[in-house]
Amino acid sequence: MSAAHAETAAPDPALLAEETRRYHHFITLALWLAIITGIEIVAIFVPVSAGVILASLAALSVVKFFAVVLWFMHLIYDHKLLFWLFMMGLVLATATFTALVMLFSFDRVDTAWFA
């Protein structure tokens, strides 16, 4: 075996520490997501009004969405431009969906001719 193959480069301790820190962030985030999911399941059975339950479920879903997007899609570690490009696409998709729902909502359709 040649000398080039016998040598193995030692990993950079700073890089190794950074990867370990990120790994622990992923595990911590997964635990928090599991806790939030548990809260969502329990919230369904709490005897309060449907509006409160739906609002809390929507808020918890938004928190989970951004946590997954920022950490698991690595946007938190990437350049801020990529984050803002993602957000612009998300806003555009949300606006398009909302406009289509409003455009085709059934309460605006004249159903008198059905009868």
N, C-alpha and C positions, 0 to 999 in steps of 0.2 A: 504494500500500500504506500502511496506517495505521501510526502509530508503535507501536501495541501489537503488531502483527505483526512489525515490524522488530526489536523487542527480543527477545533470547533470554536466558533466565536461565542464568547460568554455574553449572555443577554445583558443589555444595559439596565442597571438597577433602577434608574429613574423610570424607564419605560415599563419595567416589570411592576413597579409600585403603582403606576398610573393604571395599568390593566387590572391589577388587583382591586384598586379603588373602584373602577368602573364595574367590575364583577360584583362587588358588594352592593353597589348602587342598584344593579339589576335585581339582585335577590331581595333587597329591601323594598324596591318598587313592586315586585311580584307579591310580596307579603301585604303591602298596603292595598294593592288591587284586590287581593283576596278578602281583606277586611271590608273594603268598600262594597264588594259584591255581597258579602254577608249582611251588611247594613241595608243594602237594597232589598234583599230577600225578606229581612225582618220588617222593613218599612211597608211592604205590601200588606202585612197582616195587622198593622197598627190601626186601631179604630179611630181614624181621623177622616176628614173630608177627602174626597177624591182629588180635589184641586191641590191640596197640600201634598198628598202622596205623589201626584204627577210632577209637581214642581220640584220636590226633593229628588225624585228619580231622574229628572232631566238635569238638575244641577250635578248630581253624582256622576251621571253619564258624561257630562262635559269634562269634569275633572279627570275621569278615567281616560277619555279620548285624548286629551292633551298630554297626560302622563305617558301613554303608550306612544303617541306620535313623537314627543320630544325625546324620550329615552330609547325606546326600542327601534325607532327609525333613525336614531343617532342625530336628529336635528339639533339637539342641545350641544353637540360637539362640533357640528359643521359650521360653515360660514353663515353669518346672519342673513345674507342675501338668499340663501336656500330656504331658510325659515320663512322669510317674507314672500318668496315666490309660492311656497306651499300655502301660506295663508291667503294670498290673493286667489289662488285656484279654489280654495275652500269657500271663500266668500262668494266667488262667482258661481260656484255650484249650488250653494245655499240659496243665493238670490234667484237663480234659474228655477230651482225646485219650488221655492215659495211662490214665484210668479206663475208657474204652471198650476200649482194647487189652487191659487186664487182664481186663475183664469177658468179652470174646469171644475170649480166647486159646484156641487149639486144644488145648493140653495139659490144659485143665480140662474138656473135653468128653468124655463117656463114649461111646467109639466101639465098644463091644463089640457093640451091636445092629446095626452095619453088616455084621459078618461072617456 
